[in-house]
Amino acid sequence: MTSLQPPNQNTPVFVGPYDTNSSDRNVVVCRADGSLTAPQPCRSPRAMHRFVEHERPDTDLDDPTQIYWADHPGKWPHEH
């Protein structure tokens, strides 16, 4: 994970940098208790949604204030 914007209680989801040399983006979630998950490689928005739902079910991924994209919001490497 980079030092750009760590996940926190207000912005609980961090999506790591877009990398065309990888088929995934790493996602880190700040759980309700304040602990952070290990970076989880997610290959698609669906995989990210499943991971976030498991780790922090109250997160609204349609709310742009709850997710921090390191770059290229909404883009996934396999879509290039």
C-alpha positions in Angstrom: 0.0 0.0 0.0 1.2 3.5 -0.7 1.2 6.4 1.7 -1.3 8.3 -0.4 -4.4 8.0 1.8 -4.7 5.1 4.2 -8.2 3.9 4.8 -9.9 5.3 7.9 -13.4 5.4 9.5 -14.6 8.1 7.2 -13.1 6.7 4.0 -12.9 3.0 4.8 -11.9 1.6 1.4 -8.5 2.2 -0.3 -8.1 1.0 -3.9 -4.4 0.8 -4.8 -2.7 2.1 -8.0 -3.7 0.9 -11.5 -1.0 -1.2 -13.0 -1.2 -2.6 -16.5 1.4 -5.2 -15.6 -1.0 -6.7 -13.1 -4.5 -8.2 -13.5 -5.6 -6.9 -10.0 -5.8 -3.8 -7.9 -5.1 -4.2 -4.2 -7.9 -3.1 -1.9 -7.5 -2.4 1.8 -10.5 -1.9 4.1 -10.7 -0.2 7.5 -12.9 -2.4 9.6 -15.5 -0.9 12.0 -13.1 -1.6 14.9 -10.4 0.5 13.2 -8.2 -2.4 12.2 -7.0 -2.7 8.6 -7.2 -5.7 6.4 -4.2 -7.0 4.5 -4.1 -5.8 0.9 -6.5 -8.0 -1.1 -5.9 -8.4 -4.8 -9.2 -7.8 -6.6 -9.6 -8.5 -10.3 -12.9 -6.7 -10.8 -15.5 -4.4 -9.2 -17.5 -7.5 -8.3 -14.5 -9.0 -6.4 -13.9 -5.7 -4.6 -17.6 -5.5 -3.6 -17.6 -9.0 -2.2 -14.4 -8.3 -0.2 -15.7 -5.0 1.2 -19.1 -6.5 2.0 -17.3 -9.2 4.0 -15.0 -6.9 5.9 -17.2 -3.9 6.4 -20.8 -4.6 5.4 -22.1 -1.1 6.1 -20.0 0.5 3.4 -21.8 2.2 0.6 -19.5 1.8 -2.5 -21.9 4.1 -4.4 -20.8 7.0 -2.1 -17.6 8.4 -3.5 -16.6 9.7 0.0 -16.3 6.1 1.3 -13.7 4.9 -1.3 -10.3 6.3 -2.1 -8.8 5.4 -5.5 -5.1 5.9 -5.7 -5.6 6.7 -9.4 -7.9 5.9 -12.3 -11.2 5.6 -10.4 -13.3 2.8 -11.5 -10.7 1.3 -13.9 -9.4 -2.3 -13.7 -6.3 -3.6 -15.4 -8.1 -6.2 -17.5 -10.2 -3.5 -19.1 -7.3 -1.8 -20.9 
